[in-house]
Amino acid sequence: MITRITEKFKSLFQGEPLVILSPGRVNLIGEHTDYNDGFVLPAAIDKQVVLALGANGTTECRIHAAAFDQTESFELENAHRREGWINYVMGVVYYLRQQGFPLGGFDAVLDSDLPVGAGLSSSAAIEGAVGFGLSRLFSVEVSRSDLARIGQQAEHNFAGVKCGIMDQFANLHGKKDQLIRLDCRDLSYAYVPFAFPDYQIVLCNSMVHHSLASSEYNVRRQQCEEGVEILKRRYPEISNLRDVTGEMLDAAKEDLSEVVYRRCSYVTGENERLLRACELLEERDLEGFGKMMYRTHQGLSEAYEVSCPELDFLVALSKERPEVMGSRMMGGGFGGCTINIVAGDKVSDFSRFVKARYQEHYDKTPEIYVTRIEDGTRVA
């Protein structure tokens, strides 16, 4: 893909490009906790966005998306929200300039082997590629954490998704064979080795494009915020669900609507599960970690209600296979992938089983991705 994108850049524009690799991410546990200032446990993976770019000496930005065979352009002074994938690029350019970083016009070619709609955060991969690439191209001194915040701002205000910081942070801070235990309150983090060479991370794509995820994601965020405002009447010291224990929530249950209570109970429980899951990894208890993943899926499906029948079916299938340590839906929900920890010598058997049963039940074949944990955004 690097060779193909480089040649495409040369055919469309001038000169030798700077090439950036920007990975997607998985999240082992800790879903829908990041925008509640909670904990997450993501990792960068070996599926990625590739961006070739070069300065053009003008004030125009021209970007060719190879996947769509489509070229979009905008002036540096006129980056504003419009329809489509270009928002992710324009948003990053806009916020880099808002913070006073000097940028010039540039040409770029963008491609990816990240499946769109699978919950692997292709949007954050684009944001990370553009931010990191422009910082290198124009010798801008900006930290990876600040680039993550800029990507999040682009997602909020150009793409219209009020996401947390996890996707952008994992994209930029990933490290080979390491998970990132990220505290989304202050962005402190620690690397947790995923030291299980006999197991692989396998993603099963439901082939349901999570078209509801963006709108319902924002609804879930609003419901959590509503719960916090009500809980503050009893506990004025809290600022968000990160500060709320299960005991506090139960004491205030009568003050909350049934739906808001379930949303909040999922988030408070998920933070506790993640911290315990990290302890289990350090104890090398992969079976115990897998049980936490199953509990997370149950919470996402029943309390947070962001799963769908296809995802629930895939998780149920995993429970029939002794080689699977754990499984759950991953990402915003309403489609996309399940993430599974599978014995490496049984991945082919597991894949055949899932494809056959899913085809039989839904008359479509799921795509299976076997992933490795890799480094974050970098120069190729």
C-alpha positions as CSV (number, residue, x, y, z in Angstrom):
1,M,0.0,0.0,0.0
2,I,2.9,2.4,0.7
3,T,4.3,1.9,-2.8
4,R,0.9,2.3,-4.4
5,I,0.1,5.5,-2.5
6,T,3.6,6.9,-3.2
7,E,3.2,6.3,-6.9
8,K,-0.3,7.8,-6.9
9,F,1.0,10.9,-5.2
10,K,3.7,11.3,-7.8
11,S,1.2,10.9,-10.6
12,L,-1.2,13.5,-9.2
13,F,1.2,16.0,-7.6
14,Q,4.9,16.9,-7.6
15,G,7.9,15.5,-5.7
16,E,8.7,12.8,-3.3
17,P,6.1,12.6,-0.5
18,L,6.4,12.1,3.3
19,V,4.6,8.9,4.1
20,I,2.8,8.4,7.4
21,L,1.4,5.2,8.9
22,S,-1.6,5.7,11.2
23,P,-3.1,2.7,12.8
24,G,-6.6,1.8,13.8
25,R,-7.2,0.6,17.4
26,V,-8.9,-2.1,19.4
27,N,-10.1,-1.7,22.9
28,L,-9.8,-4.8,25.1
29,I,-12.1,-3.5,27.8
30,G,-13.5,-0.1,29.0
31,E,-16.2,0.9,26.4
32,H,-18.1,4.2,26.6
33,T,-16.1,5.2,29.7
34,D,-13.8,7.7,28.0
35,Y,-16.3,10.5,27.7
36,N,-17.2,9.9,31.4
37,D,-13.5,10.6,32.4
38,G,-13.1,6.9,33.1
39,F,-10.5,4.3,32.2
40,V,-9.9,2.5,28.9
41,L,-7.5,-0.2,27.7
42,P,-6.8,0.2,24.0
43,A,-4.0,-0.7,21.6
44,A,-2.9,0.3,18.1
45,I,-3.2,-2.5,15.5
46,D,-1.6,-3.5,12.2
47,K,-4.5,-2.2,10.1
48,Q,-3.9,1.4,9.2
49,V,-4.4,4.6,7.2
50,V,-1.5,5.5,4.9
51,L,-1.0,9.2,4.1
52,A,1.5,10.6,1.5
53,L,1.8,14.3,1.7
54,G,4.0,17.2,0.5
55,A,4.1,20.9,0.8
56,N,2.9,22.7,-2.4
57,G,4.0,26.3,-1.7
58,T,0.5,27.7,-1.9
59,T,-2.4,28.2,0.5
60,E,-4.5,25.4,-1.0
61,C,-4.9,21.9,0.5
62,R,-5.6,19.1,-1.9
63,I,-6.4,15.6,-0.7
64,H,-7.1,12.6,-2.9
65,A,-8.9,9.7,-1.2
66,A,-7.8,6.6,-3.1
67,A,-10.6,4.4,-1.8
68,F,-13.2,6.7,-3.4
69,D,-11.0,7.9,-6.3
70,Q,-12.1,11.4,-5.2
71,T,-10.1,14.6,-4.7
72,E,-11.3,17.4,-2.4
73,S,-9.6,20.8,-1.8
74,F,-10.0,23.8,0.5
75,E,-8.1,27.0,1.3
76,L,-6.2,27.2,4.6
77,E,-8.3,30.3,5.6
78,N,-11.5,28.6,4.7
79,A,-11.6,25.3,6.5
80,H,-15.2,24.8,7.6
81,R,-17.5,21.9,8.1
82,R,-19.0,20.2,5.0
83,E,-20.2,16.7,4.1
84,G,-18.0,13.7,3.9
85,W,-14.5,12.4,4.9
86,I,-12.8,15.7,4.2
87,N,-14.1,16.9,7.6
88,Y,-11.5,14.9,9.4
89,V,-8.7,16.6,7.5
90,M,-10.2,20.1,7.6
91,G,-10.9,19.8,11.3
92,V,-7.3,19.0,12.2
93,V,-6.0,21.7,9.9
94,Y,-8.4,24.2,11.5
95,Y,-7.4,23.4,15.1
96,L,-3.7,23.3,14.4
97,R,-4.0,26.8,12.9
98,Q,-6.3,27.9,15.8
99,Q,-3.4,27.1,18.2
100,G,-1.0,29.2,16.2
101,F,0.9,26.5,14.4
102,P,2.2,27.8,11.1
103,L,1.0,25.6,8.2
104,G,1.3,25.9,4.4
105,G,-0.8,24.4,1.7
106,F,-0.2,20.8,0.9
107,D,-1.1,17.9,-1.4
108,A,-1.9,14.5,0.0
109,V,-3.1,11.0,-1.0
110,L,-5.0,9.0,1.6
111,D,-5.7,5.3,1.6
112,S,-6.5,2.6,4.2
113,D,-7.0,-1.1,4.8
114,L,-9.2,-0.3,7.8
115,P,-12.7,-1.5,7.2
116,V,-15.1,1.5,7.5
117,G,-17.9,1.0,10.0
118,A,-16.2,-1.9,11.8
119,G,-15.5,0.1,15.0
120,L,-11.7,0.2,14.5
121,S,-11.7,4.0,14.5
122,S,-10.7,4.8,11.0
123,S,-11.7,8.5,11.6
124,A,-9.1,8.9,14.5
125,A,-6.5,7.2,12.2
126,I,-7.1,9.9,9.6
127,E,-6.9,12.6,12.2
128,G,-3.7,11.2,13.6
129,A,-2.1,10.8,10.2
130,V,-3.0,14.4,9.2
131,G,-1.9,16.0,12.5
132,F,1.3,14.0,12.9
133,G,2.1,14.3,9.2
134,L,1.6,18.1,9.1
135,S,3.7,18.5,12.2
136,R,6.6,16.7,10.5
137,L,6.1,18.4,7.1
138,F,6.1,21.9,8.5
139,S,8.4,21.3,11.5
140,V,5.8,22.1,14.1
141,E,6.6,21.2,17.7
142,V,3.4,19.6,19.1
143,S,3.1,16.7,21.5
144,R,1.3,13.5,20.7
145,S,-1.2,14.2,23.5
146,D,-2.0,17.6,22.0
147,L,-2.4,16.0,18.6
148,A,-4.9,13.6,20.2
149,R,-6.9,16.6,21.6
150,I,-6.8,18.3,18.3
151,G,-8.2,15.1,16.6
152,Q,-10.9,14.9,19.3
153,Q,-11.9,18.6,18.6
154,A,-12.1,17.8,14.9
155,E,-14.4,14.9,15.6
156,H,-16.6,16.9,17.9
157,N,-17.0,20.0,15.7
158,F,-16.4,18.9,12.2
159,A,-17.7,15.3,12.2
160,G,-20.3,16.0,14.8
161,V,-19.5,13.1,17.1
162,K,-19.0,14.0,20.8
163,C,-16.4,11.2,21.3
164,G,-14.0,10.8,24.2
165,I,-10.2,10.9,23.8
166,M,-9.5,7.2,23.6
167,D,-9.4,6.6,19.9
168,Q,-7.1,9.5,19.1
169,F,-4.8,8.8,22.1
170,A,-4.4,5.1,21.2
171,N,-3.7,6.0,17.6
172,L,-0.8,8.3,18.6
173,H,0.6,6.5,21.7
174,G,0.4,2.8,20.7
175,K,3.3,0.6,21.3
176,K,4.0,-2.9,19.9
177,D,2.7,-5.7,22.1
178,Q,1.4,-3.3,24.8
179,L,-2.0,-2.2,25.9
180,I,-2.5,1.4,27.1
181,R,-4.2,1.8,30.5
182,L,-5.4,5.4,30.0
183,D,-7.0,7.6,32.6
184,C,-9.2,9.8,30.5
185,R,-9.6,12.4,33.2
186,D,-6.0,13.6,33.1
187,L,-4.5,11.5,30.2
188,S,-2.0,9.8,32.5
189,Y,-1.3,6.3,31.2
190,A,0.8,3.2,31.7
191,Y,1.6,0.4,29.3
192,V,0.3,-3.1,30.2
193,P,2.1,-5.9,28.4
194,F,-0.2,-8.3,26.4
195,A,2.2,-11.1,27.0
196,F,0.3,-14.1,25.7
197,P,2.2,-15.3,22.6
198,D,-0.1,-18.4,22.2
199,Y,-3.2,-16.2,21.8
200,Q,-4.3,-13.8,19.1
201,I,-6.8,-10.9,18.9
202,V,-9.4,-11.8,16.3
203,L,-12.1,-9.4,15.2
204,C,-15.4,-10.7,13.7
205,N,-17.2,-8.1,11.6
206,S,-20.9,-8.4,11.8
207,M,-21.2,-6.6,8.4
208,V,-23.7,-4.3,10.0
209,H,-22.6,-0.8,9.3
210,H,-23.1,1.1,12.6
211,S,-25.1,3.9,11.1
212,L,-26.9,4.6,14.4
213,A,-23.6,4.8,16.4
214,S,-23.0,8.5,15.9
215,S,-26.4,9.8,16.9
216,E,-27.0,7.2,19.7
217,Y,-23.4,7.8,21.0
218,N,-24.4,11.4,21.6
219,V,-27.7,10.3,23.2
220,R,-25.8,8.1,25.6
221,R,-23.4,10.9,26.5
222,Q,-26.4,13.2,27.2
223,Q,-28.0,10.5,29.4
224,C,-24.8,10.1,31.5
225,E,-24.6,13.9,31.9
226,E,-28.2,14.0,33.0
227,G,-27.5,11.3,35.6
228,V,-24.5,13.3,36.9
229,E,-26.6,16.5,37.3
230,I,-29.2,14.6,39.3
231,L,-26.5,12.8,41.4
232,K,-24.9,16.2,42.2
233,R,-27.9,17.1,44.3
234,R,-26.9,14.4,46.8
235,Y,-23.1,14.4,46.1
236,P,-22.1,18.0,45.2
237,E,-18.4,17.0,45.2
238,I,-18.7,14.8,42.0
239,S,-18.0,16.1,38.5
240,N,-18.8,13.1,36.4
241,L,-19.5,9.4,36.6
242,R,-15.9,8.7,37.3
243,D,-16.5,10.0,40.8
244,V,-19.6,7.8,41.4
245,T,-19.5,4.3,43.0
246,G,-22.1,1.7,42.7
247,E,-23.2,2.3,46.3
248,M,-23.7,6.0,45.6
249,L,-25.7,5.2,42.5
250,D,-28.0,2.8,44.2
251,A,-28.6,5.2,47.1
252,A,-29.8,7.7,44.5
253,K,-31.7,5.2,42.3
254,E,-35.1,6.7,43.2
255,D,-34.0,10.1,41.8
256,L,-33.1,8.7,38.4
257,S,-35.3,7.5,35.6
258,E,-35.0,3.8,34.9
259,V,-33.1,4.4,31.7
260,V,-30.6,6.9,33.1
261,Y,-30.0,4.6,36.1
262,R,-29.1,1.7,33.8
263,R,-26.8,3.9,31.7
264,C,-25.0,5.1,34.8
265,S,-24.8,1.7,36.4
266,Y,-23.1,0.3,33.3
267,V,-20.4,3.0,33.3
268,T,-19.6,2.8,37.1
269,G,-19.4,-1.0,36.8
270,E,-17.2,-0.9,33.7
271,N,-14.6,1.3,35.4
272,E,-14.4,-1.2,38.2
273,R,-14.1,-4.1,35.7
274,L,-11.3,-2.5,33.8
275,L,-9.1,-1.9,36.9
276,R,-9.7,-5.5,38.0
277,A,-9.0,-6.7,34.4
278,C,-5.6,-5.0,34.4
279,E,-4.7,-6.8,37.7
280,L,-5.7,-10.1,36.0
281,L,-3.4,-9.4,33.1
282,E,-0.5,-8.6,35.4
283,E,-1.3,-11.9,37.2
284,R,-1.3,-13.6,33.7
285,D,-4.8,-14.8,34.3
286,L,-6.2,-14.6,30.7
287,E,-9.2,-16.7,31.6
288,G,-10.2,-14.3,34.3
289,F,-9.7,-11.4,32.0
290,G,-11.9,-13.0,29.4
291,K,-14.7,-13.3,31.9
292,M,-14.5,-9.6,32.4
293,M,-14.9,-9.1,28.7
294,Y,-18.1,-11.2,28.7
295,R,-19.5,-9.2,31.6
296,T,-18.7,-6.0,29.7
297,H,-20.7,-7.3,26.7
298,Q,-23.6,-8.1,28.8
299,G,-23.6,-4.6,30.2
300,L,-23.3,-3.0,26.8
301,S,-26.2,-5.1,25.5
302,E,-28.6,-5.0,28.4
303,A,-27.8,-1.8,30.4
304,Y,-26.3,0.5,27.9
305,E,-28.2,-0.9,24.9
306,V,-25.7,-0.3,22.2
307,S,-25.4,-3.8,20.9
308,C,-27.5,-5.4,18.2
309,P,-28.8,-9.0,17.5
310,E,-25.9,-9.7,15.2
311,L,-23.2,-8.7,17.8
312,D,-25.0,-10.7,20.5
313,F,-25.1,-13.7,18.2
314,L,-21.3,-13.5,17.5
315,V,-20.6,-13.3,21.3
316,A,-22.9,-16.3,21.9
317,L,-21.1,-18.3,19.3
318,S,-17.7,-17.6,21.0
319,K,-19.0,-19.2,24.2
320,E,-19.3,-22.5,22.3
321,R,-15.6,-22.5,21.5
322,P,-13.1,-23.6,24.2
323,E,-10.3,-21.9,22.4
324,V,-11.9,-18.5,23.0
325,M,-10.9,-16.8,26.3
326,G,-13.2,-13.8,26.0
327,S,-15.4,-11.9,23.6
328,R,-17.5,-8.7,23.4
329,M,-18.7,-6.1,21.0
330,M,-16.3,-3.3,20.5
331,G,-16.7,0.4,19.6
332,G,-19.7,2.7,19.5
333,G,-22.1,-0.2,18.9
334,F,-25.1,-1.0,16.7
335,G,-22.8,-2.9,14.4
336,G,-19.1,-3.3,13.7
337,C,-17.0,-6.0,15.2
338,T,-16.7,-8.3,18.2
339,I,-13.2,-8.6,19.7
340,N,-12.1,-12.1,20.7
341,I,-9.0,-13.6,22.3
342,V,-8.4,-16.9,20.6
343,A,-5.8,-19.6,21.0
344,G,-3.4,-19.1,18.0
345,D,-3.4,-22.6,16.8
346,K,-7.2,-22.6,16.7
347,V,-7.8,-19.4,14.8
348,S,-8.6,-21.1,11.5
349,D,-11.1,-23.5,13.2
350,F,-12.7,-20.6,15.0
351,S,-13.0,-18.5,11.8
352,R,-14.6,-21.4,9.8
353,F,-17.1,-22.1,12.6
354,V,-18.1,-18.4,13.0
355,K,-18.5,-17.9,9.2
356,A,-20.6,-21.0,8.7
357,R,-22.9,-20.4,11.7
358,Y,-23.3,-16.7,10.9
359,Q,-24.0,-17.4,7.2
360,E,-26.6,-20.0,8.2
361,H,-28.3,-17.6,10.6
362,Y,-28.1,-14.2,8.8
363,D,-27.4,-15.2,5.2
364,K,-24.2,-13.2,5.0
365,T,-20.6,-14.0,5.8
366,P,-18.7,-12.1,8.4
367,E,-15.2,-10.8,7.7
368,I,-12.6,-12.1,10.1
369,Y,-9.5,-10.0,10.9
370,V,-6.5,-11.4,12.8
371,T,-4.7,-8.5,14.3
372,R,-1.4,-7.7,15.9
373,I,-0.7,-4.9,18.5
374,E,1.7,-2.4,16.8
375,D,3.2,1.0,17.3
376,G,1.2,4.2,16.9
377,T,1.3,6.8,14.2
378,R,4.8,7.1,12.7
379,V,6.8,7.9,9.6
380,A,6.9,4.9,7.2
